[in-house]
């Protein structure tokens, strides 16, 4: 396993789903970690500081919304991107999550979502934004010179 790969923490009480997601994430070159309940998820988030967390909304004990609330309230984990996974899009509103995946989902959607929050993807987005701003400034400067 590539220890330099971005870590993706999967928090889901369904062992089969968590293992399946971990398998596909690993095949895609990411480093998956699994937590089978909210308490384990909070601890692993602090220990691993993953690039992104995929969190199920409905789990026994501490549900996904409470997990997100606790992650956001902890200075150590507050900035970690979180993708909420649920069959009900209503859970996303006011959840504190960065993104939402509706169940059932395609594995390609999960991989794309996880990748979109990895350091390489965020760096590319930042560079693209900077290039766009630079081009816009140059256009403005060119138009001012022509006027």
C-alpha positions as CSV (number, residue, x, y, z in Angstrom):
1,X,0.0,0.0,0.0
2,X,1.3,3.5,-0.9
3,X,1.9,5.3,2.4
4,X,2.2,8.6,0.4
5,X,-1.3,8.2,-1.0
6,X,-4.0,10.4,0.4
7,X,-6.0,8.8,3.2
8,X,-9.7,8.4,2.9
9,X,-11.6,7.5,6.1
10,X,-14.8,5.6,5.6
11,X,-17.2,5.8,8.5
12,X,-20.1,3.3,8.0
13,X,-21.7,0.7,10.3
14,X,-22.3,-1.6,7.4
15,X,-19.1,-3.7,7.3
16,X,-19.8,-4.9,3.7
17,X,-20.2,-1.4,2.3
18,X,-17.2,-0.1,4.2
19,X,-15.0,-3.0,3.0
20,X,-16.2,-2.6,-0.6
21,X,-15.5,1.1,-0.6
22,X,-12.1,0.5,0.9
23,X,-11.3,-2.1,-1.8
24,X,-12.2,0.3,-4.6
25,X,-10.4,3.3,-3.0
26,X,-7.2,1.2,-2.6
27,X,-7.5,0.1,-6.2
28,X,-7.8,3.8,-7.2
29,X,-4.5,4.5,-5.5
30,X,-5.9,6.0,-2.3
31,X,-5.2,4.8,1.3
32,X,-8.5,3.8,2.9
33,X,-9.2,3.4,6.6
34,X,-12.4,2.1,8.0
35,X,-14.4,3.0,11.2
36,X,-17.5,0.9,11.8
37,X,-19.2,3.4,14.2
38,X,-19.2,7.1,15.0
39,X,-16.9,6.9,18.1
40,X,-14.3,5.0,16.1
41,X,-14.6,7.5,13.3
42,X,-13.9,10.4,15.6
43,X,-10.8,8.8,17.0
44,X,-9.5,7.7,13.6
45,X,-10.1,11.2,12.2
46,X,-7.9,12.7,15.0
47,X,-5.3,9.9,14.6
48,X,-5.0,9.8,10.8
49,X,-6.0,13.3,9.8
50,X,-7.4,12.0,6.5
51,X,-7.6,14.0,3.3
52,X,-11.4,13.3,3.2
53,X,-14.0,11.5,5.3
54,X,-16.9,9.5,3.7
55,X,-19.5,9.3,6.5
56,X,-22.8,7.4,6.5
57,X,-25.7,9.4,7.8
58,X,-27.6,6.6,9.7
59,X,-25.6,4.6,12.2
60,X,-26.6,3.2,15.6
61,X,-25.3,5.0,18.6
62,X,-23.8,8.2,17.1
63,X,-25.3,8.9,13.7
64,X,-23.5,10.7,10.9
65,X,-24.9,14.1,11.6
66,X,-23.6,14.0,15.2
67,X,-20.2,12.7,14.0
68,X,-20.0,15.7,11.6
69,X,-21.0,18.1,14.4
70,X,-18.3,16.7,16.6
71,X,-15.6,16.7,13.9
72,X,-16.5,20.4,13.0
73,X,-16.3,21.3,16.7
74,X,-12.8,19.9,17.2
75,X,-10.0,22.2,16.1
76,X,-7.9,19.2,15.0
77,X,-10.5,17.8,12.6
78,X,-12.6,20.9,11.7
79,X,-11.0,21.5,8.4
80,X,-11.2,17.9,7.0
81,X,-13.6,17.7,4.1
82,X,-16.6,15.4,4.8
83,X,-18.8,13.7,2.3
84,X,-22.2,12.6,3.7
85,X,-23.6,9.4,2.3
86,X,-27.3,8.9,2.6
87,X,-30.4,7.7,0.8
88,X,-32.1,10.9,1.9
89,X,-30.8,14.2,0.4
90,X,-32.6,16.0,3.2
91,X,-29.8,15.0,5.6
92,X,-27.3,17.1,3.7
93,X,-28.9,20.5,4.4
94,X,-27.3,22.1,7.5
95,X,-25.2,18.9,8.1
96,X,-21.9,20.7,8.0
97,X,-20.7,18.3,5.3
98,X,-18.8,19.6,2.3
99,X,-20.6,17.3,-0.2
100,X,-23.3,14.7,-0.5
101,X,-23.5,11.2,-2.1
102,X,-27.0,9.8,-2.5
103,X,-27.3,6.0,-1.9
104,X,-27.4,3.9,-3.8
105,X,-24.4,5.4,-5.6
106,X,-22.1,4.2,-8.3
107,X,-18.5,3.4,-7.3
108,X,-17.3,5.9,-9.9
109,X,-19.2,8.7,-8.1
110,X,-17.5,7.7,-4.8
111,X,-14.0,7.7,-6.3
112,X,-14.5,11.0,-8.1
113,X,-15.9,12.6,-5.0
114,X,-13.0,11.2,-2.8
115,X,-10.4,12.3,-5.4
116,X,-11.9,15.8,-5.6
117,X,-10.9,16.5,-2.0
118,X,-7.4,15.0,-2.2
119,X,-4.4,17.5,-2.0
120,X,-3.5,17.1,-5.6
121,X,-7.1,17.9,-6.8
122,X,-7.3,20.9,-4.5
123,X,-3.9,22.2,-5.7
124,X,-5.0,21.8,-9.3
125,X,-8.2,23.7,-8.6
126,X,-6.2,26.5,-6.8
127,X,-3.7,26.8,-9.7
128,X,-6.6,26.9,-12.3
129,X,-8.3,29.6,-10.3
130,X,-5.0,31.6,-10.1
131,X,-4.4,31.2,-13.9
132,X,-8.0,32.4,-14.6
133,X,-7.5,35.4,-12.3
134,X,-4.2,36.2,-14.0
135,X,-5.8,36.0,-17.5
136,X,-8.7,38.1,-16.4
137,X,-6.3,40.8,-15.1
138,X,-4.4,40.7,-18.3
139,X,-7.6,41.1,-20.4
140,X,-8.5,44.0,-18.2
141,X,-5.1,45.6,-18.6
142,X,-5.1,45.0,-22.4
143,X,-8.6,46.6,-22.7
144,X,-7.4,49.6,-20.7
145,X,-4.4,50.0,-22.9
146,X,-6.6,49.8,-26.0
147,X,-9.1,52.4,-24.7
